[in-house]
């Protein structure tokens, strides 16, 4: 019975600690073994001794002293008697020896194992970033790839770690092998040095397969700075953009607007009755990224406004707001932006009660998770108080940074709440390494090159043009939602969608800092060469209305409008879908 009790306790410790780290589990089991040995020795001695307080105390102290040697193969078994106690001490000693070997030789074993993989494998994953970020991504890679070869390069400090990776430094890139595929991931850097690291990687002479580099940058750098790399296959993302993609799972702007405002079908295409209404509490990097992404995703025509997006931002000081509009001066082409005044909680509560101002979506992204949780709960109580019907309630997007926050737990389960977890769950294999959407974006560009052979191949494009192709692919779902009667309306509906595609294209450029170029400013050389943009100035003559496109220089009449039509037509030809 004693042996059975020990084994059950041993198993219970392992079960309770199964989600803890290897070190924590080892410490818990060794502590259990030590305490069990002390109790077992004490009970054995006292069973054969006359009881007294002094004798009991002496026995306990002797057991405390003699138990460590007994469970580490370093001494006798004390007062052990019987096969069960001997078996227990053997199990304890074997486990303790295993723990010691793991502790002292794990690093060497890991280096040997991962070094062998890196030397032998033809596909190698290089994680360049902080320890915690690298650990999360390395674990996700291991869950998706059988025995992956993973290298970790820290931003600073020693790469010594207990992770299943090969620690290294920047000199690793001096030893790249030919005929190997390297997936390099630049993880988030609060100091903003990833662009400099990208330049270093681009300067590495490389024969054969280029470095396949994914880099997490801040959203403004990604949108505003001209970035182009010759020797690497670069894929640039921002945390804000990744979180916005998560938010689309809860509801696209078009879906939310249709559900709350309705609309009509015109020329075979759905037209919402009003723009998508977005309100934000807080004005940090996440809010800025969401505003810009929403502008790109709400370029649809509406019944009573030239814009597809109406956004009100609370918590933005005057300096930050002026800086935002200075960076993106053309946003008014596709959005109506307002700087909200007063306390966000009171203003939003008041807006909930008035149908003419009620938002379709509220982004709650203050400085702390606790503040966000408090505001979200107040708005939920306010919606209950006024009896707001479920279909009229706005979607609450709540930014969560501290996952253990008790206030957040109370928000889970509410159908109108979607938690935007600003944690390391966005650092995963699918988003950063697989890049599933890029294959379709490359195909999209290949189709364009068939009609425009002078256009560079995908790998030679600057990152802005690549992202423009990705944005067109991401928008295909919006086009499917807009199309209601491609069979009945036919060409009319496709041309209506082409107008939408042009609006989306203009919104995309505006959300990347571009501004219109007046046609009269085009030089004779530009007109003769049918050039409508000045990339260095980030100005484009096509950032104008649909009807004004035909007045711009083009190789044949109507060609610029025809581009949008062909892009829309390809969406439904490829998928075989016609509307809903």
N, C-alpha and C positions, 0 to 999 in steps of 0.2 A: 504493500500500500504506500510505503514511503517513496519508493521509486516512481510509482504512478503519480503521486501528488506532485513530485518535483517536475516530472515531464509535463504535466498539465499546466503548472505554473510557468514553465519555460515557454510552452506554446502560447499561453495567454499573453506573455510579455511581447513575443514576436508579433502576435496578431494586433495588439493595441498600438504597437510602434511601426506598423507596416508602411505608413505614409511618411514616416520620419526619415532623416538621412541615415546612411550606413553608420556613421559615427555615433549618432544618438542611440540607434538600436544596440550597437555593441556596448556602449556605456551602460544602458539599462540592463542588459543581460548579465554583464559582469557584476554589477551591483546586486542583482538578484542572486547570483551564484554566491557571492560573498556573504550576504545576509543569511541565505539558506544554510551555508556551511557553519556560520556562527551559531545559529539556532540548533542545528543538528549536533554539533559538538557539545554545546551546553546541555542539551537534553540528555545526551548519552552519559555524560559525567554525573549529572545530578541524579540520574536513575539509580546509580550505584553508590551514592553518597548520602550521609545523613544531612537533612536539610537544616540550614541556618542562613541568616542574612549574610554573614561574612563569607561562608562557603559559596553561596550563590554568586556574590559579587566577584570573588576570586575566579570562579569558573567562567563567568561571562568575560572578564578581562583577558583570561588566558585564551579563550576561544577567539576573541577579537584579534589577539596577537598571532595565534597559530594558524588561523584560517587562510591568510594569503599564501604562505608557502604550500599549504595543502592543496590549493586549487591551481598551482602554477608549476607542478612537477619539481618543486624546489625543496620539499621536505616530506616528512611522513604524514600520514592521514590522521594524525592526532589520536583520538580515542575511537576511530571508526571500528565498527564491528559488524559483521554480517555482509552478505553478498550485495544487498541493496545499497548500503552506504558506500561500499567500495566502488560499485558501478556509478553512483552519483559523483563521487570524487573524480573518477576517470572522465566522465562526461564534462565536468567543470574544467578539468585540466586541459582536455583536448580543445574545448571552445576558447579558453584563455590563450592557448598557444596559437590557435588560428587567428584570433584577434591581434595578437602581437605581430605575427607574420604579415597580416593585412596592413597593419599600421605602419610598420617599418619598411616593408618591401612593396607596398602598393604603388608608390610613385615610380619605382624602378620597373615594376611589371607593366604599369600603364605606358611608360615611355617606350618600353620594348615593343609592346603590342601595337600602339599607335604609330610608332616609327616604322614598323614592318608594313603596316597598311599603307602609309604615305609612300613608302618606297615601292610597293608592289601595285597599288591601285592606279587606274588610269583616270579616275574621276575623284577630285580632291576638293574638299570644302574648307575654305579659309574664312574664319570669323575674326574680324578686326574690331575690337570694342571692349566695353567693360565686362567684368567677370560675370555679373548676374545676367546681363543680356546674352552674353555668349553661352552661358550655361543653359538658359531656356531654349535657345535656338539649337544648340548641340543635341539636347535631349529630344527635340522634335524631329531633327534630322535622323537620329538613331531609330525613332519609331517608324520612319518612312523608308529608310534605306538600310539594307542588310549590311552590317559591318562596315559602316562608312569610315573613310579616312578624313578626319577632321583636325584642322590646325587652328590654334587660337593665338592671336597676336593682341596683347592688351594695348590700350591707348597710351598707358604709362605704367611704370613699375614692372615688377617681376611677374612673369607668366606662370609661376609655380602654382599648381592647382590640383585638386583632386578630381577634376572632371575627366570624362573619357575623351580627351583631346590630346594632341601633341603640342605642348607649349613652345612658342617660338617668338621671334621678333621680326622687325622689318627686313632683316637680312635674308629671311626665307625667300623673298622675291628675287634674290640674286642666284638662287639655285633651282629655278623652275626647269622642269623637264619638257622636252619636245614630245609631241603627240599625246599630251595629257590635257584634260579639260579641268580648268580651275574655276570653281564658283567662289568668288570673293564677295563677302558681305560686310559693308561698312555700317556698323550698328550706330544707333543714336549717340551723338556727342554733344553734351551741353555747351562745350566751348566752340562749337561750330567749325571744326577744322577738317571736316570731311571733304570739302571741295579741294583743299590742298592735297589731301591724300589721293584723291582722284587724279590730280595732275601728276603725282608721283607714279601711280600705276600706269598712266597713259604714256609715261616716258620710258617704261621698261621695254627694251627691244624684245620682240616676241615673234618667233617663227611658228607658222602653223596656226592652230586654234587660238583666237584672241582670249584674253582674260574676260571672263563673264562676271561683271561687277554689278552688284546691287548696292546702292548707297541710300541711307536714310538721311535726308537733309531737312532743314526747316522750310516751311511752306513758301515763305517769301523769297528765299534764295532760289528755290526750285522754279518759281514763277517769273521772277524778275531778272535774274542774272543770265546772260548768254553763256551757255555751257555746250561745249562740243569736244569730243574725244576721238582721236584717230585710231588708236591701237587697242582699245578695249570695247567690249560689248556692254555698254552702260545702261542700266535701268535705274532711274532715280525716283524715289518716292518720299512722301512726308508722312509723319504720324497723323496729321490732321486729315490727309486724303484717305489713309487707311481706315480711320475711324468713320469718315463720311460714307465710305463703301459699306461699313457695318450698319450705319444708320439706314441705308437704302433697303436693308432687309426688313426694317420695320415699316417703311412706307416711302415711296418716291414722292417728290413734290406734286407731280401730276395726279397721282392716286389720292393723296391727301386733299388736294383742292377739289377734285371731282366728288369725293365722298361728302365734303362739307358744303360745297357751293353748287354742285351740278354744272350744267352747261348744255350746249347744243351741238349738233353735228352739221357742219357746213362744208360743202364740197367733199363729202365723204370722210372728213377729219373732225375729231372732237375739238371743240373750242370751249374751255372753261368759262364760267360766267364772270370770273374775276381773277386777279393774280393770286399766286401762292403767297400766303402771309407767314412770315417768319419773324419771331421775336427772340431776342437773346438777352439773358441776364449775365453780364460779364463781357469783357472785351480783351481777352488774352489771345495767344496764338491759335488756340483751338477755335475760338469764335471767328477770327479772321479767315481761317481755312474753310470753315463751314459757310460763311457768307459767300466766298468766292466759288466754292463748289456748288452751292445752291443757285448762284447766278448762272452757271453753266448748265444746270439741270432744269431750269425753269424758264427756258427761252420760248415757250409756246405762246401763241396768240391768245388773247383773252377778249371777252365781250365788251369790256368797258375801260380798258387801259392799254396804252402802247407797250407796257412792260409786263413781264411774266412773273416778277418777284417784287413784293413789298416787304422790306425788312426794317425793323425797329430795334435798335441796340441800346440797352441800358448799361450803365456802368463804364462808359467810355469817356475819359477826360478829354478836354478840348484839344490838347496837344496830340494825343494818340489818334483821335478822330481825324484831325487835319493831316497827319502823316499818312494815314490809311488812304484817304482820298487823293493825296499827292502821289502815292505809289500806283493807284489804280484810277486815273482820272476819267476813264471812259465807261465806268460801270453804269452810269446813268443811261447808257444806250439800251441796257436790258433789264435794269433794276431801279427801283425807287428806294433809296436808303435814307433812313432818318435816325438821328441821334436822340434817343429817348431821354426825357428829363424826369427828375424826381426819383423816388425810391422804386426799384424794380418790382418789389412784391406788391405794393399798392397799385402801381400802374398796370401790372399784368392782371391783377384781380379785377380792376375796373374794366379792362378790355374784355375779360371773359364774359361779363354780363351784357355786352353790347354786340349784337350780331354783325354790325357794320365795322367793328374793329377787332373782332375775335380772331386770334391767330390760328393758323392750321397746325403750326408746330412751334414749340418753345424750347430753345436751347438753354439749359441751365449750366453755366460753366464759370462759376466764381472761383476764387483762389483755393478754397478748401472743399473737400467732399462733404464735411459737416454742414457748411453753409448751403451747398447744393441740395442736400437731403432735406434740410429744414424748409427751404423755399418750395421744393417739389411737394412736400406734404401739405404746406399751406395752400398751394394751388389745388391739390386734390380735394382738400376739405372745402375750399371755395366752390369748386364745381358741384360737389354734393349739396352744398348749402342752397345754391340757386336752382338745383334740380336739372342741371344741364344733361341732356340726353347723350347717350354713349356715342352716337354717330356724330355729334357736334363737338365733342371734347377734343381739344388739341392734343397732339402727340407731344409728350414731355421727354426730351432727350437730356438725360442727367449725366454729367461728367463725374466719373468715379476714379479717384486716385488711390485712396486707402481702402483696399478690399475688405478689411476687417471692421470698417465703420458700422456700428450698430444701426445708425439711422438709415443706411442704405438697405439693410435687410428688410426693413418695413416697407420698402418700395417694391420689392420683388413680388411678382404675381399680379400687379396692376396692369390691365391690358393697355392703358394709355401711357405707360412708362417704359422707356427703353434705356437701359444703362449703357453708357459709353465708357467702357473700362479702359482707362488710360494706363494700362499695365503692360506687362510683357507678353500678353496673349496675342498681340498683333504681330509679334516677332516669330513668325512661323514659316515652315517649309513652303507652303503653298504661296504665300504672299511674297516672300523675298527670294526664293530660289527657283521654284517651279515656273513662276511667271506665266501661268496658263493663258492669260489674256493677250500676252504679247504675240503669240503665234497667230492669232487672228488679226492683230494690228499689222503684222508683217505681211500677211496675205492681202489685207486691205490696201497696203502701199504697193504691193506687187501688181494688183489689178490696176491701180492708178498709173503705174509705169508702163503698162501695156499700151495705154493711149498717150502717154507722155514719156517716151523713152529717154529724153534728155534728163529726166529726174534721177538723182543719185539712188543707189541701192540703199536698203534699210540701214546697214551698218555704217554708211557714210553720212547719214542724216544727223543734224544737230538734235540735241535732246528735246528742244521745243517742238520740232516737227514730228519727232517720234511720239511725243505726248499728245500732239494734235490727232494723230492716227488712233492712239489709245482712247482718247475722248470720244471719237466718232464711233468706235466699237462699243464703248460703255453706254452710249446713247441709244443703241439699237432697241433696247427695251422700251424707251420712251416713244420711239416711232411706232412700235407695235401697239402701245397703249393708245396712241393718237389715231391710228388707222382704224376706221370702223366699217368702211364699205369700199374696199378696193375692187371688189367684183362688180358692184353696181356703178360706181363712179369712175373706176378705171383710171385713165390718164389724168382726169381732173383731180382725183385724190392724190396721185403721185406728185403732181405739180404743187398742190397745197402743202404736202409734206416737204417738198423742196424749199418752199418759202420758210418753213420751220427750220429746216437744216441750215439755211443761211443765217437765220436769227441765232441759232445755237453756235454757229461758227463765229459770228461777231461777238457773242457773249464770251466764248472761250478766249478770244484774243483780248477782250477788255479785261478779263480776269487774270491775264498774264501781263498786264501793264501796257498793252498796245493802245494806240490812239488813231483816229481817222487821219488819212492824208487827203487833203483837198485835191480834186482832180486838176484844178488849174495850176497846182504846184508841180505837176509832173513835167519833166523836161522833155524836149523833143526826142532825145536819145531814149528815154524811158518809154515814150509813146511808140516810137518805132520798134522797140524791142518787146512791146507788150508787157512792160514791167510795171506792176502796180504796188509794190511794197519797197520799203527801205528798212532792211532788217536791223541795221545798227541803230537807227532812230526809233525802231519799234513803231513804225507808222505804216498804215495799209489803206490804200484807196478803196478797197472792197468793203471796208467797215462802214457801209452805208446801207440805205434801204434797198429792198429787193428790186423795186422798179428802177432805181438809179444805176443798177449794175450794167444795163445795156449801153449806157453812155460812156463807159470806161473802155480804154483800149484793149482789144482782144482779137485773136487771130481770125475769128469769124463771128458774125452777128449772133448774139444769144449764147455764146460759148460759156460765159461765166455762170449763167443760170443753169445751163445744161450740166455743168459739173455737179451741182447740188442734186439735180434730178437723177443723174446716173448713180450717185452715191445712195440715194434713197431706194431706187429701183433694185440695186444690188442686194440690199438688206432682205427684201422679200423674195427675190429669186434664189438666194442662198439658203434661206430657211424653209422655203415652201409655204410660208404663212402669209395669209392675207387678212390683216386685222385680227380681231379677237376671235 
